[in-house]
């Protein structure tokens, strides 16, 4: 069972991450099917496209776009599946909807994508908990490496590029190589900022 152009994937647990365990009790965080932040983005690849080859293989864990598993209300007010639903908890997923794949416990970004961890704001006069436009490169790509920008480097990035993902219980921003503006190097000692809600208890 293979699609011509799409991956076929299935959610690892459920299609939504609506609850969190706190002190041994389940806390419901969200009851709306339309709130994208609570849609699961973790999937297992069931089959790969026939039309082209990728480094991704069946059985690999991937991080995908939230719209693949999303449900929504139609014009009649009925809850329906997205157009990506195939059957029996299986979904179609285009290549450009796959952001990360995992090989031997290492996340690898596809194409020009990279992932940045926000850093704490040390400005005592600011109410912002994280520093705007600055972060630590956590998952890079070959284009950035060719420019000497490597995992662990402190970088600045364009404004409004904070497309948020939770990866291994850490909040990361997904962006592309051309969103990176500057590498600071190692002369600055910044600390990652990870909201407590991003961690499972």
Buried (B, 14 or more C-beta within 10 A) or exposed (E): EEBEEBBBBBBEEEBBBBBBEEEEEEEEBBEEBEBEEBBBBBBEBBBBBEEEEBEBEEEBBBBBBBBBBBBEEEEEEEEEEBEBBBEEEBBBBBBEBBBBBBEEEEBBBBBBBBBBBBBBBEEEEEEEEBBEBBBBBBBBBEBBEEEEBEEEBBBBBEEEBBBEBBBEEBBBBBBBBEBBEEBEEEEEEBEBBBEEEBEEE
